[in-house]
């Protein structure tokens, strides 16, 4: 079993909801694009499987981020100056995909195949969404980054498994 797992609910017309687990404990929910038999760039979730995780710089997100706990006075500012160095959680080795990141957002519109984390499901602008996403990301990032870093020091890889709920027996 992978240290990190994503258990998906049946795909909806425009997205896929899921729950994610770290070391067997549920830590939150996620949203990504819908299932498609034939990949459409930026509109298709990654296939079920086990994939290595790394930490990498993001081409879109800043290499710095802040947390509401460390910077409460700017936590509500959209274009705030990011102050805590970090690299993003990256899913690797997916055939036909590249730069799959775990990050914050709300709906599948906030992703191009990436995985959006949150605390619970809700509706944003009439769409299925995850809520409290940045807060959830701030909570899980240090934990997942620590697992990846610890394993790398030991010469080991860290893996995430994506699996449909219907495939679990």
C-alpha positions as CSV (number, residue, x, y, z in Angstrom):
1,X,0.0,0.0,0.0
2,X,1.2,3.5,-0.8
3,X,1.8,6.0,2.0
4,X,-0.7,8.4,0.3
5,X,-3.9,7.2,-1.4
6,X,-6.8,8.8,-3.3
7,X,-10.1,6.9,-3.3
8,X,-12.4,8.2,-6.0
9,X,-16.1,8.3,-6.1
10,X,-17.8,7.7,-9.5
11,X,-16.9,10.4,-12.0
12,X,-19.5,13.1,-12.5
13,X,-20.0,14.8,-15.9
14,X,-17.4,17.6,-15.2
15,X,-15.3,16.4,-12.2
16,X,-14.4,13.5,-9.9
17,X,-14.7,13.8,-6.1
18,X,-12.5,11.8,-3.8
19,X,-11.1,11.3,-0.3
20,X,-7.3,11.2,0.3
21,X,-5.4,9.3,3.0
22,X,-2.0,9.8,4.5
23,X,-0.5,6.7,6.2
24,X,-4.0,5.1,6.2
25,X,-5.7,8.0,7.9
26,X,-8.3,10.2,6.1
27,X,-7.0,13.7,5.8
28,X,-9.4,15.4,3.4
29,X,-11.2,15.5,0.2
30,X,-10.2,16.3,-3.3
31,X,-11.5,17.2,-6.7
32,X,-10.0,16.7,-10.2
33,X,-11.2,16.5,-13.8
34,X,-13.6,13.9,-14.9
35,X,-12.8,10.4,-16.2
36,X,-12.3,10.2,-20.0
37,X,-11.4,7.1,-22.0
38,X,-9.5,9.3,-24.4
39,X,-7.3,12.0,-22.8
40,X,-8.2,15.7,-23.5
41,X,-5.4,18.0,-22.4
42,X,-6.4,19.9,-19.2
43,X,-9.7,18.1,-18.9
44,X,-8.9,14.5,-17.9
45,X,-8.1,13.0,-14.6
46,X,-5.1,10.7,-14.3
47,X,-5.7,7.0,-14.6
48,X,-5.9,4.7,-11.6
49,X,-2.5,3.5,-10.6
50,X,0.4,3.9,-8.3
51,X,2.8,6.8,-9.1
52,X,5.9,8.3,-7.5
53,X,5.7,11.7,-5.7
54,X,8.4,14.3,-5.6
55,X,8.7,17.9,-4.7
56,X,9.3,20.3,-7.6
57,X,9.2,24.0,-8.5
58,X,5.9,25.0,-10.1
59,X,5.7,26.8,-13.4
60,X,2.5,28.6,-12.2
61,X,2.6,28.8,-8.4
62,X,5.2,30.8,-6.5
63,X,8.0,28.9,-5.0
64,X,7.0,30.6,-1.7
65,X,3.7,30.4,0.2
66,X,2.3,31.8,3.4
67,X,0.1,30.3,6.0
68,X,-2.7,32.0,7.8
69,X,-1.1,30.9,11.1
70,X,2.2,32.7,10.3
71,X,0.9,35.6,8.4
72,X,-2.7,36.2,9.4
73,X,-2.7,39.9,8.4
74,X,-2.1,39.0,4.7
75,X,-3.8,35.6,4.6
76,X,-6.8,37.1,2.9
77,X,-4.9,39.0,0.2
78,X,-5.0,37.2,-3.1
79,X,-1.7,38.5,-4.5
80,X,0.1,38.5,-1.1
81,X,3.9,38.2,-0.9
82,X,4.7,34.5,-0.3
83,X,7.2,34.0,2.5
84,X,7.7,30.3,3.3
85,X,9.9,28.5,0.7
86,X,8.4,25.3,-0.6
87,X,8.1,23.1,-3.7
88,X,4.9,21.6,-4.8
89,X,3.8,18.0,-4.4
90,X,4.2,16.5,-7.9
91,X,2.8,13.2,-9.3
92,X,5.2,11.6,-11.7
93,X,5.3,8.8,-14.3
94,X,1.8,9.1,-15.5
95,X,1.7,8.1,-19.2
96,X,0.7,11.0,-21.4
97,X,0.7,13.5,-18.5
98,X,3.3,15.9,-17.0
99,X,3.5,18.4,-14.1
100,X,0.5,17.0,-12.2
101,X,0.5,18.9,-8.9
102,X,-1.4,18.8,-5.6
103,X,-2.5,22.4,-4.8
104,X,-5.4,24.6,-3.6
105,X,-8.4,25.7,-5.5
106,X,-12.1,25.0,-5.5
107,X,-13.4,23.4,-8.7
108,X,-12.1,21.4,-11.6
109,X,-11.8,24.9,-13.3
110,X,-8.8,25.5,-11.0
111,X,-7.0,22.5,-12.4
112,X,-5.6,21.2,-15.7
113,X,-5.4,17.6,-14.5
114,X,-4.0,18.4,-11.1
115,X,-5.4,17.4,-7.7
116,X,-7.2,20.0,-5.6
117,X,-7.3,19.3,-1.9
118,X,-10.0,20.5,0.6
119,X,-11.6,19.9,3.9
120,X,-15.2,19.2,2.7
121,X,-17.3,19.2,-0.4
122,X,-19.6,22.1,-1.3
123,X,-20.8,24.2,-4.2
124,X,-18.9,27.2,-5.6
125,X,-20.5,29.3,-8.5
126,X,-22.9,26.4,-9.1
127,X,-20.2,23.8,-9.4
128,X,-19.2,20.8,-7.3
129,X,-16.2,22.0,-5.2
130,X,-13.9,21.5,-2.3
131,X,-14.0,24.0,0.5
132,X,-11.3,25.3,2.8
133,X,-8.7,24.3,0.3
134,X,-5.8,26.6,1.2
135,X,-6.3,25.8,4.9
136,X,-6.2,22.0,4.0
137,X,-3.1,22.5,1.8
138,X,-1.3,24.3,4.6
139,X,-2.2,21.4,6.9
140,X,-1.1,18.5,4.7
141,X,1.9,20.1,2.8
142,X,4.4,19.8,5.7
143,X,3.3,16.2,6.4
144,X,3.6,15.0,2.8
145,X,6.8,17.0,2.1
146,X,8.3,15.4,5.2
147,X,7.4,11.9,4.0
148,X,8.9,12.6,0.6
149,X,12.0,14.1,2.0
150,X,12.5,11.4,4.6
151,X,12.2,8.7,2.0
152,X,14.5,10.5,-0.4
153,X,17.2,10.7,2.3
154,X,16.8,6.9,2.8
155,X,17.1,6.3,-1.0
156,X,13.4,5.4,-1.2
157,X,10.6,6.7,-3.3
158,X,7.2,7.9,-2.0
159,X,4.1,6.8,-3.9
160,X,0.5,7.8,-4.2
161,X,-2.2,5.4,-5.3
162,X,-5.3,6.6,-7.2
163,X,-8.1,4.1,-7.0
164,X,-11.8,4.1,-7.8
165,X,-14.1,3.3,-4.9
166,X,-15.8,0.7,-7.1
167,X,-12.5,-1.1,-7.6
168,X,-12.1,-1.7,-3.8
169,X,-13.3,-5.1,-2.8
